[in-house]
């Protein structure tokens, strides 16, 4: 969606593609509604892994017959807290950009290249250790993208709250 949004709107693309859609047109309103419904339906799934990890660490503190209700309360509280944070911040666009810059560079480039290097170390790195050099370049690219993207997003956040 990000690529298609940039292909359509170029440098005028906003943090969320729905912000670029024209107000009051039927197709734009239907698209916004469908994206909102999809987000509501999928939002709880986003927290599946973090809640599962958290639950493994705290489940022993609760009575076993109350595990289901406790998990439901935990999931509900985390979703409500994240929703409250989103409601408290008036302009989420620069924060979304910051999160995207940090996590795309880390989870998209840096972590996979480090994991591959560790997995193949020391004797399966290919001819003249080309996989090591490839992963070093990807890691360097990820760090540069992280620094540049985070700096640009932080500057945007500072500018939006200056006035």
VOBA-848019 format. One record per atom (N, C-alpha, C): atom name; x, y, z. Coordinates in Angstrom, 3 decimals, always signed. Layout:
<pts>
+------+----------+----------+----------+
! atom !        x !        y !        z !
+------+----------+----------+----------+
!   CA !        X !        Y !        Z !
...
+------+----------+----------+----------+
</pts>
This chain:
<pts>
+------+----------+----------+----------+
! atom !        x !        y !        z !
+------+----------+----------+----------+
!    N !   +0.836 !   -1.186 !   +0.000 !
!   CA !   +0.000 !   +0.000 !   +0.000 !
!    C !   +0.875 !   +1.241 !   +0.000 !
!    N !   +1.989 !   +1.177 !   +0.746 !
!   CA !   +2.895 !   +2.326 !   +0.775 !
!    C !   +3.465 !   +2.628 !   -0.600 !
!    N !   +3.885 !   +1.586 !   -1.324 !
!   CA !   +4.437 !   +1.785 !   -2.667 !
!    C !   +3.382 !   +2.356 !   -3.599 !
!    N !   +2.178 !   +1.791 !   -3.564 !
!   CA !   +1.114 !   +2.267 !   -4.446 !
!    C !   +0.695 !   +3.690 !   -4.088 !
!    N !   +0.694 !   +4.009 !   -2.791 !
!   CA !   +0.381 !   +5.376 !   -2.383 !
!    C !   +1.407 !   +6.360 !   -2.901 !
!    N !   +2.691 !   +5.982 !   -2.823 !
!   CA !   +3.745 !   +6.862 !   -3.331 !
!    C !   +3.685 !   +6.946 !   -4.858 !
!    N !   +3.363 !   +5.830 !   -5.502 !
!   CA !   +3.255 !   +5.839 !   -6.966 !
!    C !   +2.129 !   +6.770 !   -7.419 !
!    N !   +1.048 !   +6.828 !   -6.648 !
!   CA !   -0.097 !   +7.668 !   -7.022 !
!    C !   +0.104 !   +9.128 !   -6.634 !
!    N !   +0.574 !   +9.384 !   -5.410 !
!   CA !   +0.614 !  +10.752 !   -4.894 !
!    C !   +2.011 !  +11.365 !   -4.860 !
!    N !   +3.039 !  +10.587 !   -5.092 !
!   CA !   +4.407 !  +11.102 !   -5.101 !
!    C !   +4.810 !  +11.658 !   -3.754 !
!    N !   +5.491 !  +12.778 !   -3.760 !
!   CA !   +5.985 !  +13.360 !   -2.503 !
!    C !   +4.862 !  +13.977 !   -1.665 !
!    N !   +3.681 !  +14.050 !   -2.221 !
!   CA !   +2.529 !  +14.591 !   -1.484 !
!    C !   +1.834 !  +13.536 !   -0.628 !
!    N !   +2.321 !  +12.296 !   -0.666 !
!   CA !   +1.689 !  +11.224 !   +0.095 !
!    C !   +1.817 !  +11.520 !   +1.588 !
!    N !   +0.769 !  +11.195 !   +2.341 !
!   CA !   +0.745 !  +11.462 !   +3.778 !
!    C !   +1.052 !  +10.178 !   +4.540 !
!    N !   +1.138 !  +10.263 !   +5.853 !
!   CA !   +1.504 !   +9.127 !   +6.687 !
!    C !   +0.554 !   +7.958 !   +6.583 !
!    N !   -0.710 !   +8.209 !   +6.377 !
!   CA !   -1.709 !   +7.177 !   +6.145 !
!    C !   -2.355 !   +7.468 !   +4.798 !
!    N !   -2.465 !   +6.463 !   +3.971 !
!   CA !   -2.983 !   +6.671 !   +2.607 !
!    C !   -4.404 !   +7.234 !   +2.634 !
!    N !   -5.163 !   +6.947 !   +3.679 !
!   CA !   -6.529 !   +7.463 !   +3.739 !
!    C !   -6.559 !   +8.982 !   +3.860 !
!    N !   -5.491 !   +9.588 !   +4.334 !
!   CA !   -5.439 !  +11.046 !   +4.437 !
!    C !   -5.344 !  +11.704 !   +3.064 !
!    N !   -4.881 !  +10.963 !   +2.052 !
!   CA !   -4.784 !  +11.508 !   +0.708 !
!    C !   -6.092 !  +11.382 !   -0.083 !
!    N !   -7.013 !  +10.583 !   +0.386 !
!   CA !   -8.266 !  +10.390 !   -0.343 !
!    C !   -9.143 !  +11.628 !   -0.201 !
!    N !   -9.860 !  +11.952 !   -1.270 !
!   CA !  -10.694 !  +13.156 !   -1.279 !
!    C !  -11.886 !  +12.983 !   -0.349 !
!    N !  -12.180 !  +14.027 !   +0.390 !
!   CA !  -13.323 !  +14.019 !   +1.308 !
!    C !  -14.622 !  +14.081 !   +0.505 !
!    N !  -15.611 !  +13.320 !   +0.960 !
!   CA !  -16.943 !  +13.422 !   +0.391 !
!    C !  -17.207 !  +12.582 !   -0.838 !
!    N !  -16.215 !  +11.948 !   -1.412 !
!   CA !  -16.485 !  +11.088 !   -2.564 !
!    C !  -16.865 !   +9.699 !   -2.065 !
!    N !  -17.763 !   +9.059 !   -2.770 !
!   CA !  -18.310 !   +7.767 !   -2.323 !
!    C !  -17.212 !   +6.714 !   -2.215 !
!    N !  -16.373 !   +6.574 !   -3.226 !
!   CA !  -15.329 !   +5.553 !   -3.205 !
!    C !  -14.329 !   +5.792 !   -2.070 !
!    N !  -13.961 !   +7.044 !   -1.858 !
!   CA !  -13.020 !   +7.356 !   -0.786 !
!    C !  -13.632 !   +7.038 !   +0.573 !
!    N !  -14.906 !   +7.378 !   +0.763 !
!   CA !  -15.568 !   +7.090 !   +2.031 !
!    C !  -15.712 !   +5.585 !   +2.263 !
!    N !  -16.018 !   +4.835 !   +1.203 !
!   CA !  -16.112 !   +3.381 !   +1.329 !
!    C !  -14.743 !   +2.792 !   +1.668 !
!    N !  -13.690 !   +3.283 !   +1.014 !
!   CA !  -12.334 !   +2.794 !   +1.299 !
!    C !  -11.954 !   +3.082 !   +2.743 !
!    N !  -12.248 !   +4.275 !   +3.233 !
!   CA !  -11.941 !   +4.621 !   +4.625 !
!    C !  -12.715 !   +3.731 !   +5.594 !
!    N !  -13.984 !   +3.493 !   +5.297 !
!   CA !  -14.801 !   +2.632 !   +6.150 !
!    C !  -14.257 !   +1.204 !   +6.181 !
!    N !  -13.905 !   +0.671 !   +5.008 !
!   CA !  -13.388 !   -0.695 !   +4.946 !
!    C !  -12.039 !   -0.824 !   +5.656 !
!    N !  -11.188 !   +0.174 !   +5.526 !
!   CA !   -9.904 !   +0.143 !   +6.233 !
!    C !  -10.126 !   +0.222 !   +7.741 !
!    N !  -11.082 !   +1.030 !   +8.169 !
!   CA !  -11.392 !   +1.121 !   +9.603 !
!    C !  -11.924 !   -0.208 !  +10.133 !
!    N !  -12.822 !   -0.841 !   +9.387 !
!   CA !  -13.371 !   -2.138 !   +9.815 !
!    C !  -12.271 !   -3.196 !   +9.855 !
!    N !  -11.414 !   -3.225 !   +8.840 !
!   CA !  -10.309 !   -4.190 !   +8.823 !
!    C !   -9.360 !   -3.953 !   +9.990 !
!    N !   -9.101 !   -2.694 !  +10.310 !
!   CA !   -8.215 !   -2.377 !  +11.437 !
!    C !   -8.825 !   -2.819 !  +12.762 !
!    N !  -10.116 !   -2.575 !  +12.922 !
!   CA !  -10.780 !   -2.976 !  +14.167 !
!    C !  -10.754 !   -4.494 !  +14.322 !
!    N !  -11.020 !   -5.198 !  +13.222 !
!   CA !  -11.050 !   -6.664 !  +13.287 !
!    C !   -9.662 !   -7.259 !  +13.507 !
!    N !   -8.633 !   -6.624 !  +13.002 !
!   CA !   -7.288 !   -7.190 !  +13.068 !
!    C !   -6.458 !   -6.647 !  +14.234 !
!    N !   -6.937 !   -5.632 !  +14.909 !
!   CA !   -6.114 !   -4.963 !  +15.918 !
!    C !   -5.692 !   -5.901 !  +17.037 !
!    N !   -6.596 !   -6.722 !  +17.514 !
!   CA !   -6.258 !   -7.662 !  +18.572 !
!    C !   -5.214 !   -8.680 !  +18.148 !
!    N !   -5.185 !   -9.032 !  +16.860 !
!   CA !   -4.198 !   -9.999 !  +16.364 !
!    C !   -2.777 !   -9.451 !  +16.424 !
!    N !   -2.639 !   -8.151 !  +16.340 !
!   CA !   -1.319 !   -7.529 !  +16.373 !
!    C !   -0.612 !   -7.849 !  +17.690 !
!    N !   -1.392 !   -7.979 !  +18.742 !
!   CA !   -0.821 !   -8.204 !  +20.060 !
!    C !   -0.687 !   -9.681 !  +20.423 !
!    N !   -0.932 !  -10.584 !  +19.492 !
!   CA !   -0.919 !  -12.010 !  +19.816 !
!    C !   +0.427 !  -12.447 !  +20.404 !
!    N !   +1.521 !  -12.155 !  +19.719 !
!   CA !   +2.844 !  -12.589 !  +20.182 !
!    C !   +3.249 !  -11.876 !  +21.478 !
!    N !   +3.127 !  -10.543 !  +21.572 !
!   CA !   +3.510 !   -9.909 !  +22.837 !
!    C !   +2.680 !  -10.400 !  +24.032 !
!    N !   +1.385 !  -10.597 !  +23.832 !
!   CA !   +0.552 !  -11.057 !  +24.937 !
!    C !   +0.880 !  -12.502 !  +25.284 !
!    N !   +1.132 !  -13.332 !  +24.283 !
!   CA !   +1.515 !  -14.713 !  +24.533 !
!    C !   +2.813 !  -14.773 !  +25.341 !
!    N !   +3.776 !  -13.955 !  +24.962 !
!   CA !   +5.043 !  -13.903 !  +25.697 !
!    C !   +4.829 !  -13.400 !  +27.120 !
!    N !   +4.057 !  -12.341 !  +27.267 !
!   CA !   +3.757 !  -11.805 !  +28.597 !
!    C !   +3.014 !  -12.842 !  +29.434 !
!    N !   +2.049 !  -13.518 !  +28.834 !
!   CA !   +1.239 !  -14.480 !  +29.569 !
!    C !   +2.088 !  -15.640 !  +30.098 !
!    N !   +3.058 !  -16.087 !  +29.311 !
!   CA !   +3.930 !  -17.177 !  +29.759 !
!    C !   +4.713 !  -16.778 !  +31.010 !
!    N !   +4.987 !  -15.494 !  +31.154 !
!   CA !   +5.762 !  -15.021 !  +32.309 !
!    C !   +4.911 !  -14.718 !  +33.537 !
!    N !   +3.608 !  -14.478 !  +33.340 !
!   CA !   +2.787 !  -14.097 !  +34.495 !
!    C !   +1.674 !  -15.092 !  +34.814 !
!    N !   +1.459 !  -16.100 !  +33.982 !
!   CA !   +0.324 !  -17.009 !  +34.178 !
!    C !   +0.390 !  -17.767 !  +35.496 !
!    N !   +1.578 !  -18.025 !  +35.988 !
!   CA !   +1.725 !  -18.762 !  +37.241 !
!    C !   +1.209 !  -17.977 !  +38.458 !
!    N !   +0.995 !  -16.687 !  +38.287 !
!   CA !   +0.535 !  -15.850 !  +39.395 !
!    C !   -0.989 !  -15.872 !  +39.563 !
!    N !   -1.685 !  -16.517 !  +38.614 !
!   CA !   -3.143 !  -16.531 !  +38.644 !
!    C !   -3.651 !  -17.960 !  +38.809 !
!    N !   -4.800 !  -18.075 !  +39.444 !
!   CA !   -5.442 !  -19.367 !  +39.614 !
!    C !   -5.761 !  -19.954 !  +38.236 !
!    N !   -5.497 !  -21.238 !  +38.060 !
!   CA !   -5.630 !  -21.855 !  +36.737 !
!    C !   -7.062 !  -21.814 !  +36.208 !
!    N !   -8.045 !  -21.863 !  +37.085 !
!   CA !   -9.427 !  -21.821 !  +36.599 !
!    C !   -9.825 !  -20.418 !  +36.111 !
!    N !   -9.047 !  -19.394 !  +36.454 !
!   CA !   -9.331 !  -18.029 !  +36.013 !
!    C !   -8.455 !  -17.597 !  +34.833 !
!    N !   -7.725 !  -18.501 !  +34.230 !
!   CA !   -6.799 !  -18.125 !  +33.156 !
!    C !   -7.513 !  -17.472 !  +31.970 !
!    N !   -8.637 !  -18.029 !  +31.545 !
!   CA !   -9.325 !  -17.465 !  +30.371 !
!    C !   -9.783 !  -16.031 !  +30.617 !
!    N !  -10.453 !  -15.805 !  +31.720 !
!   CA !  -10.938 !  -14.455 !  +32.009 !
!    C !   -9.783 !  -13.487 !  +32.232 !
!    N !   -8.712 !  -13.970 !  +32.845 !
!   CA !   -7.547 !  -13.112 !  +33.073 !
!    C !   -6.901 !  -12.723 !  +31.746 !
!    N !   -6.809 !  -13.663 !  +30.819 !
!   CA !   -6.256 !  -13.337 !  +29.500 !
!    C !   -7.138 !  -12.340 !  +28.758 !
!    N !   -8.424 !  -12.503 !  +28.854 !
!   CA !   -9.348 !  -11.571 !  +28.194 !
!    C !   -9.187 !  -10.171 !  +28.777 !
!    N !   -9.092 !  -10.083 !  +30.085 !
!   CA !   -8.898 !   -8.773 !  +30.742 !
!    C !   -7.556 !   -8.172 !  +30.346 !
!    N !   -6.506 !   -8.988 !  +30.310 !
!   CA !   -5.183 !   -8.507 !  +29.910 !
!    C !   -5.202 !   -7.962 !  +28.485 !
!    N !   -5.785 !   -8.718 !  +27.566 !
!   CA !   -5.864 !   -8.267 !  +26.167 !
!    C !   -6.674 !   -6.983 !  +26.047 !
!    N !   -7.793 !   -6.927 !  +26.745 !
!   CA !   -8.645 !   -5.739 !  +26.695 !
!    C !   -7.911 !   -4.519 !  +27.240 !
!    N !   -7.213 !   -4.681 !  +28.357 !
!   CA !   -6.482 !   -3.557 !  +28.947 !
!    C !   -5.384 !   -3.044 !  +28.015 !
!    N !   -4.647 !   -3.957 !  +27.397 !
!   CA !   -3.572 !   -3.523 !  +26.500 !
!    C !   -4.142 !   -2.790 !  +25.290 !
!    N !   -5.243 !   -3.274 !  +24.745 !
!   CA !   -5.862 !   -2.597 !  +23.602 !
!    C !   -6.410 !   -1.237 !  +24.017 !
!    N !   -7.037 !   -1.160 !  +25.193 !
!   CA !   -7.568 !   +0.123 !  +25.664 !
!    C !   -6.454 !   +1.124 !  +25.960 !
!    N !   -5.352 !   +0.656 !  +26.531 !
!   CA !   -4.218 !   +1.544 !  +26.819 !
!    C !   -3.619 !   +2.082 !  +25.524 !
!    N !   -3.419 !   +1.208 !  +24.544 !
!   CA !   -2.855 !   +1.683 !  +23.274 !
!    C !   -3.828 !   +2.620 !  +22.565 !
!    N !   -5.122 !   +2.346 !  +22.673 !
!   CA !   -6.123 !   +3.255 !  +22.102 !
!    C !   -6.134 !   +4.601 !  +22.792 !
!    N !   -5.975 !   +4.590 !  +24.116 !
!   CA !   -5.931 !   +5.850 !  +24.862 !
!    C !   -4.705 !   +6.675 !  +24.491 !
!    N !   -3.576 !   +5.996 !  +24.305 !
!   CA !   -2.364 !   +6.717 !  +23.883 !
!    C !   -2.579 !   +7.342 !  +22.511 !
!    N !   -3.188 !   +6.577 !  +21.602 !
!   CA !   -3.455 !   +7.104 !  +20.258 !
!    C !   -4.424 !   +8.286 !  +20.313 !
!    N !   -5.414 !   +8.222 !  +21.190 !
!   CA !   -6.368 !   +9.327 !  +21.317 !
!    C !   -5.739 !  +10.551 !  +21.972 !
!    N !   -4.756 !  +10.328 !  +22.846 !
!   CA !   -4.125 !  +11.446 !  +23.555 !
!    C !   -3.162 !  +12.229 !  +22.668 !
!    N !   -2.639 !  +11.584 !  +21.637 !
!   CA !   -1.706 !  +12.266 !  +20.741 !
!    C !   -2.506 !  +12.817 !  +19.562 !
!    N !   -2.570 !  +14.137 !  +19.419 !
!   CA !   -3.446 !  +14.726 !  +18.400 !
!    C !   -3.007 !  +14.437 !  +16.961 !
!    N !   -1.716 !  +14.339 !  +16.713 !
!   CA !   -1.226 !  +14.120 !  +15.354 !
!    C !   -0.327 !  +12.889 !  +15.354 !
!    N !   -0.867 !  +11.764 !  +14.951 !
!   CA !   -0.119 !  +10.513 !  +14.984 !
!    C !   +0.841 !  +10.354 !  +13.810 !
!    N !   +0.670 !  +11.126 !  +12.760 !
!   CA !   +1.443 !  +10.926 !  +11.539 !
!    C !   +2.962 !  +10.901 !  +11.766 !
!    N !   +3.561 !  +11.875 !  +12.471 !
!   CA !   +5.012 !  +11.800 !  +12.668 !
!    C !   +5.443 !  +10.627 !  +13.553 !
!    N !   +4.584 !  +10.225 !  +14.488 !
!   CA !   +4.917 !   +9.076 !  +15.336 !
!    C !   +4.857 !   +7.772 !  +14.540 !
!    N !   +3.898 !   +7.685 !  +13.628 !
!   CA !   +3.811 !   +6.516 !  +12.758 !
!    C !   +5.050 !   +6.446 !  +11.873 !
!    N !   +5.492 !   +7.582 !  +11.394 !
!   CA !   +6.708 !   +7.618 !  +10.583 !
!    C !   +7.922 !   +7.176 !  +11.397 !
!    N !   +8.000 !   +7.605 !  +12.634 !
!   CA !   +9.115 !   +7.207 !  +13.502 !
!    C !   +9.115 !   +5.700 !  +13.744 !
!    N !   +7.966 !   +5.154 !  +14.077 !
!   CA !   +7.868 !   +3.711 !  +14.301 !
!    C !   +8.221 !   +2.950 !  +13.022 !
!    N !   +7.728 !   +3.422 !  +11.891 !
!   CA !   +8.049 !   +2.781 !  +10.621 !
!    C !   +9.530 !   +2.829 !  +10.301 !
!    N !  +10.151 !   +3.978 !  +10.547 !
!   CA !  +11.589 !   +4.115 !  +10.263 !
!    C !  +12.414 !   +3.192 !  +11.139 !
!    N !  +12.058 !   +3.099 !  +12.399 !
!   CA !  +12.831 !   +2.261 !  +13.324 !
!    C !  +12.615 !   +0.781 !  +13.030 !
!    N !  +11.373 !   +0.369 !  +12.934 !
!   CA !  +11.114 !   -1.059 !  +12.832 !
!    C !  +11.347 !   -1.622 !  +11.439 !
!    N !  +11.131 !   -0.841 !  +10.388 !
!   CA !  +11.444 !   -1.349 !   +9.050 !
!    C !  +12.935 !   -1.601 !   +8.924 !
!    N !  +13.737 !   -0.646 !   +9.376 !
!   CA !  +15.184 !   -0.829 !   +9.247 !
!    C !  +15.680 !   -1.962 !  +10.146 !
!    N !  +15.151 !   -2.067 !  +11.358 !
!   CA !  +15.609 !   -3.124 !  +12.265 !
!    C !  +15.062 !   -4.496 !  +11.886 !
!    N !  +13.736 !   -4.598 !  +11.761 !
!   CA !  +13.123 !   -5.900 !  +11.517 !
!    C !  +13.157 !   -6.317 !  +10.053 !
!    N !  +13.267 !   -5.358 !   +9.165 !
!   CA !  +13.280 !   -5.686 !   +7.744 !
!    C !  +14.656 !   -5.976 !   +7.189 !
!    N !  +15.683 !   -5.341 !   +7.750 !
!   CA !  +17.026 !   -5.492 !   +7.193 !
!    C !  +18.055 !   -5.981 !   +8.203 !
!    N !  +18.139 !   -5.317 !   +9.336 !
!   CA !  +19.231 !   -5.600 !  +10.277 !
!    C !  +19.114 !   -6.987 !  +10.914 !
!    N !  +17.987 !   -7.275 !  +11.538 !
!   CA !  +17.824 !   -8.549 !  +12.245 !
!    C !  +17.942 !   -9.746 !  +11.297 !
!    N !  +17.289 !   -9.740 !  +10.121 !
!   CA !  +17.458 !  -10.898 !   +9.226 !
!    C !  +18.900 !  -11.111 !   +8.772 !
!    N !  +19.625 !  -10.043 !   +8.496 !
!   CA !  +21.006 !  -10.210 !   +8.046 !
!    C !  +21.896 !  -10.725 !   +9.180 !
!    N !  +21.678 !  -10.253 !  +10.395 !
!   CA !  +22.454 !  -10.758 !  +11.530 !
!    C !  +22.102 !  -12.220 !  +11.806 !
!    N !  +20.810 !  -12.555 !  +11.750 !
!   CA !  +20.402 !  -13.946 !  +11.984 !
!    C !  +20.990 !  -14.882 !  +10.937 !
!    N !  +20.988 !  -14.465 !   +9.676 !
!   CA !  +21.571 !  -15.318 !   +8.638 !
!    C !  +23.066 !  -15.504 !   +8.863 !
!    N !  +23.744 !  -14.448 !   +9.231 !
!   CA !  +25.181 !  -14.541 !   +9.479 !
!    C !  +25.470 !  -15.487 !  +10.647 !
!    N !  +24.718 !  -15.354 !  +11.717 !
!   CA !  +24.917 !  -16.227 !  +12.873 !
!    C !  +24.615 !  -17.678 !  +12.502 !
!    N !  +23.562 !  -17.881 !  +11.729 !
!   CA !  +23.169 !  -19.232 !  +11.329 !
!    C !  +24.223 !  -19.893 !  +10.435 !
!    N !  +24.830 !  -19.138 !   +9.557 !
!   CA !  +25.790 !  -19.696 !   +8.605 !
!    C !  +27.232 !  -19.676 !   +9.114 !
!    N !  +27.463 !  -19.043 !  +10.249 !
!   CA !  +28.822 !  -18.875 !  +10.768 !
!    C !  +29.392 !  -20.219 !  +11.191 !
!    N !  +30.631 !  -20.512 !  +11.012 !
!   CA !  +31.691 !  -19.820 !  +10.285 !
!    C !  +31.974 !  -20.421 !   +8.907 !
!    N !  +31.417 !  -21.597 !   +8.604 !
!   CA !  +31.886 !  -22.305 !   +7.411 !
!    C !  +30.877 !  -22.404 !   +6.276 !
!    N !  +29.711 !  -21.733 !   +6.375 !
!   CA !  +28.721 !  -21.817 !   +5.298 !
!    C !  +28.387 !  -20.438 !   +4.736 !
!    N !  +29.371 !  -19.588 !   +4.658 !
!   CA !  +29.143 !  -18.212 !   +4.206 !
!    C !  +29.336 !  -18.026 !   +2.710 !
!    N !  +29.529 !  -19.106 !   +1.982 !
!   CA !  +29.660 !  -19.028 !   +0.529 !
!    C !  +31.077 !  -18.752 !   +0.090 !
!    N !  +31.200 !  -18.681 !   -1.237 !
!   CA !  +32.487 !  -18.454 !   -1.855 !
!    C !  +33.061 !  -17.111 !   -1.411 !
!    N !  +34.256 !  -17.127 !   -0.894 !
!   CA !  +34.938 !  -15.918 !   -0.373 !
!    C !  +34.093 !  -15.174 !   +0.657 !
!    N !  +33.250 !  -15.919 !   +1.357 !
!   CA !  +32.391 !  -15.353 !   +2.405 !
!    C !  +31.498 !  -14.221 !   +1.884 !
!    N !  +30.959 !  -14.406 !   +0.666 !
!   CA !  +30.153 !  -13.343 !   +0.056 !
!    C !  +28.889 !  -13.048 !   +0.863 !
!    N !  +28.330 !  -14.044 !   +1.534 !
!   CA !  +27.131 !  -13.805 !   +2.334 !
!    C !  +27.435 !  -12.914 !   +3.542 !
!    N !  +28.621 !  -13.041 !   +4.074 !
!   CA !  +29.029 !  -12.176 !   +5.177 !
!    C !  +29.097 !  -10.723 !   +4.705 !
!    N !  +29.710 !  -10.502 !   +3.550 !
!   CA !  +29.825 !   -9.132 !   +3.024 !
!    C !  +28.455 !   -8.569 !   +2.648 !
!    N !  +27.606 !   -9.423 !   +2.065 !
!   CA !  +26.242 !   -8.982 !   +1.742 !
!    C !  +25.515 !   -8.551 !   +3.008 !
!    N !  +25.628 !   -9.365 !   +4.058 !
!   CA !  +24.934 !   -9.046 !   +5.304 !
!    C !  +25.535 !   -7.842 !   +6.010 !
!    N !  +26.826 !   -7.645 !   +5.880 !
!   CA !  +27.433 !   -6.427 !   +6.422 !
!    C !  +26.910 !   -5.193 !   +5.704 !
!    N !  +26.775 !   -5.269 !   +4.376 !
!   CA !  +26.220 !   -4.143 !   +3.617 !
!    C !  +24.763 !   -3.890 !   +3.990 !
!    N !  +23.977 !   -4.975 !   +4.130 !
!   CA !  +22.582 !   -4.804 !   +4.538 !
!    C !  +22.487 !   -4.199 !   +5.939 !
!    N !  +23.349 !   -4.628 !   +6.830 !
!   CA !  +23.346 !   -4.077 !   +8.192 !
!    C !  +23.728 !   -2.605 !   +8.186 !
!    N !  +24.720 !   -2.245 !   +7.387 !
!   CA !  +25.123 !   -0.841 !   +7.267 !
!    C !  +23.985 !   -0.006 !   +6.680 !
!    N !  +23.323 !   -0.547 !   +5.648 !
!   CA !  +22.169 !   +0.135 !   +5.058 !
!    C !  +21.068 !   +0.318 !   +6.104 !
!    N !  +20.819 !   -0.720 !   +6.897 !
!   CA !  +19.768 !   -0.651 !   +7.917 !
!    C !  +20.084 !   +0.415 !   +8.957 !
!    N !  +21.324 !   +0.488 !   +9.372 !
!   CA !  +21.717 !   +1.494 !  +10.371 !
!    C !  +21.583 !   +2.900 !   +9.797 !
!    N !  +22.008 !   +3.076 !   +8.549 !
!   CA !  +21.853 !   +4.394 !   +7.901 !
!    C !  +20.381 !   +4.769 !   +7.768 !
!    N !  +19.548 !   +3.803 !   +7.356 !
!   CA !  +18.113 !   +4.067 !   +7.225 !
!    C !  +17.496 !   +4.374 !   +8.585 !
!    N !  +17.932 !   +3.664 !   +9.604 !
!   CA !  +17.434 !   +3.901 !  +10.959 !
!    C !  +17.769 !   +5.312 !  +11.422 !
!    N !  +19.014 !   +5.711 !  +11.263 !
!   CA !  +19.442 !   +7.034 !  +11.717 !
!    C !  +18.752 !   +8.139 !  +10.911 !
!    N !  +18.743 !   +7.996 !   +9.587 !
!   CA !  +18.143 !   +9.038 !   +8.744 !
!    C !  +16.636 !   +9.131 !   +8.964 !
!    N !  +15.958 !   +7.977 !   +8.975 !
!   CA !  +14.508 !   +7.976 !   +9.158 !
!    C !  +14.099 !   +8.463 !  +10.528 !
!    N !  +14.805 !   +8.021 !  +11.551 !
!   CA !  +14.484 !   +8.459 !  +12.911 !
!    C !  +14.757 !   +9.952 !  +13.082 !
!    N !  +15.866 !  +10.428 !  +12.538 !
!   CA !  +16.184 !  +11.855 !  +12.650 !
!    C !  +15.131 !  +12.707 !  +11.951 !
!    N !  +14.734 !  +12.296 !  +10.753 !
!   CA !  +13.711 !  +13.058 !  +10.020 !
!    C !  +12.387 !  +13.042 !  +10.778 !
!    N !  +12.010 !  +11.900 !  +11.319 !
!   CA !  +10.746 !  +11.803 !  +12.055 !
!    C !  +10.796 !  +12.609 !  +13.349 !
!    N !  +11.906 !  +12.554 !  +14.049 !
!   CA !  +12.032 !  +13.321 !  +15.297 !
!    C !  +11.988 !  +14.816 !  +15.007 !
!    N !  +12.654 !  +15.247 !  +13.937 !
!   CA !  +12.573 !  +16.661 !  +13.539 !
!    C !  +11.139 !  +17.054 !  +13.215 !
!    N !  +10.405 !  +16.168 !  +12.541 !
!   CA !   +9.000 !  +16.448 !  +12.212 !
!    C !   +8.149 !  +16.540 !  +13.479 !
!    N !   +8.420 !  +15.675 !  +14.445 !
!   CA !   +7.687 !  +15.720 !  +15.719 !
!    C !   +7.982 !  +17.027 !  +16.451 !
!    N !   +9.248 !  +17.418 !  +16.482 !
!   CA !   +9.627 !  +18.667 !  +17.150 !
!    C !   +8.961 !  +19.851 !  +16.474 !
!    N !   +8.975 !  +19.873 !  +15.139 !
!   CA !   +8.353 !  +20.978 !  +14.404 !
!    C !   +6.847 !  +21.039 !  +14.635 !
!    N !   +6.191 !  +19.858 !  +14.717 !
!   CA !   +4.732 !  +19.871 !  +14.879 !
!    C !   +4.309 !  +20.332 !  +16.272 !
!    N !   +5.193 !  +20.169 !  +17.271 !
!   CA !   +4.838 !  +20.583 !  +18.626 !
!    C !   +5.459 !  +21.914 !  +19.031 !
!    N !   +6.234 !  +22.551 !  +18.123 !
!   CA !   +6.825 !  +23.845 !  +18.434 !
!    C !   +5.787 !  +24.936 !  +18.588 !
!    N !   +4.799 !  +24.926 !  +17.724 !
!   CA !   +3.830 !  +26.024 !  +17.741 !
!    C !   +2.689 !  +25.793 !  +18.678 !
+------+----------+----------+----------+
</pts>
